């Protein structure tokens, strides 16, 4: 996806929700706090703690590619076992 297309998608999301990325993320804080506080997801809790301390750049294209790459790598490993 080109930077222009990504910007267009972000503008559409802002128009649909009325929230900027930062506003949307801030709204998710209570739910994330509950998940972290539950103790059921220690790896996720460590990740959020690290992101909060070091900061992050929310790049949806990069997140999509990471997720897709992880999924495909997992499928490749599974297929190799067949």
LINGINOR-V94003 format. One record per residue. N is the residue number from 1. D_LAST is the distance of its C-alpha to the last C-alpha in whole Angstrom. Layout:
# LINGINOR-V94003
N:D_LAST  N:D_LAST
This chain:
# LINGINOR-V94003
1:34  2:37  3:39  4:42  5:39  6:38  7:42  8:42  9:39  10:41  11:44  12:43  13:42  14:45  15:47  16:45  17:45  18:48  19:46  20:46  21:42  22:44  23:46  24:43  25:41  26:44  27:44  28:41  29:42  30:43  31:40  32:38  33:41  34:40  35:36  36:37  37:40  38:37  39:36  40:32  41:31  42:32  43:30  44:31  45:34  46:34  47:33  48:36  49:38  50:37  51:38  52:41  53:42  54:41  55:41  56:39  57:39  58:37  59:35  60:33  61:32  62:31  63:29  64:27  65:26  66:25  67:23  68:21  69:20  70:19  71:17  72:16  73:15  74:13  75:11  76:10  77:9  78:7  79:5  80:6  81:4  82:0
